[in-house]
Structure formats: C-alpha cells, structure tokens
Amino acid sequence: MQKAELKAALEADVEFYTQLKKLLTIYLNTIAIPAYKKQRTEAYVRAMGMMCRDEMINAEGTLDCWSNFKNVIDGFRIK
C-alpha cells in the first residue's frame, strides 16, 4: 500500500516538475533572456561611448601637443 502511494506521489512530482520546466523554458525564452540581452547590450554601448569619448579627448591632446611642437619647429624658419 505504501509503495503504491509513494509511486503515485512520485509520478505527481514528475508531472509537476515537467510542467514547471516547460513554464520556466517559456519564461526564459520570452522574458528573462531578451531582458538580459537588452541590459547587457545597453551596458556595452554605454561603455563603448565612454571609451570613444576618452579616445577623442586623448586624440585632441595629442593633436595639441604635435601642433605646438610644429609651431616651435616652424619658428626656427629652417627648411
């Protein structure tokens, strides 16, 4: 009698877990993964934007340095 009850309970658990697995699969595919992908894409774009800004500032500094150096060289009027 106990084995039959245990078997029935285990079969019910298997059915419950099967349904839970299906529900979680649908949730992951429709909500969780797309939301995570959107969040990570936005974070990447923000990071790349900050990097581009920093590189532009660096390039402006380099341009200023070499422009000033050229002006000093041009001041000697040697060709």
C-alpha positions in Angstrom: 0.0 0.0 0.0 2.8 2.4 0.9 4.7 1.7 -2.3 1.6 2.5 -4.4 1.2 5.8 -2.5 4.8 6.6 -2.9 4.7 5.7 -6.6 1.7 7.9 -7.1 3.3 10.8 -5.2 6.5 10.5 -7.3 4.5 10.4 -10.5 2.7 13.6 -9.5 6.1 15.2 -8.6 7.4 14.2 -12.1 4.4 15.7 -13.8 4.7 18.9 -11.6 8.4 19.3 -12.5 7.7 18.6 -16.2 5.1 21.4 -16.2 7.5 23.7 -14.2 10.3 23.0 -16.6 8.0 23.9 -19.6 6.9 27.1 -17.8 10.5 28.1 -17.0 11.6 27.4 -20.5 8.9 29.7 -21.9 9.7 32.4 -19.3 13.4 32.3 -20.1 12.9 32.4 -23.9 10.3 35.2 -23.8 11.2 37.4 -20.9 14.4 36.7 -19.0 16.9 36.1 -21.8 15.7 39.1 -24.0 15.7 41.4 -21.0 19.2 40.3 -20.0 20.4 40.7 -23.6 18.9 44.2 -23.8 20.5 45.2 -20.5 23.9 43.9 -21.5 23.7 45.5 -24.9 22.9 48.8 -23.4 25.8 48.5 -20.9 28.2 47.6 -23.8 27.0 50.6 -25.8 27.4 52.9 -22.8 30.9 51.6 -22.2 31.9 52.0 -25.8 30.6 55.5 -25.8 32.7 56.4 -22.8 35.7 54.8 -24.4 35.2 56.8 -27.6 34.8 60.0 -25.7 38.1 59.3 -23.8 39.9 58.4 -27.0 38.7 61.6 -28.6 40.0 63.6 -25.7 43.3 61.8 -25.9 43.5 62.4 -29.7 42.8 66.1 -29.1 45.6 66.2 -26.5 47.9 64.5 -29.0 46.9 66.9 -31.8 47.5 69.9 -29.5 50.9 68.6 -28.5 52.1 67.9 -32.0 50.7 71.2 -33.3 52.5 73.1 -30.6 55.7 71.2 -31.4 55.3 72.1 -35.1 54.8 75.7 -34.3 58.1 75.7 -32.3 59.9 74.0 -35.2 58.3 76.4 -37.7 59.6 79.3 -35.5 63.2 78.4 -36.4 62.4 79.0 -40.1 64.6 76.2 -41.3 63.6 74.3 -44.4 
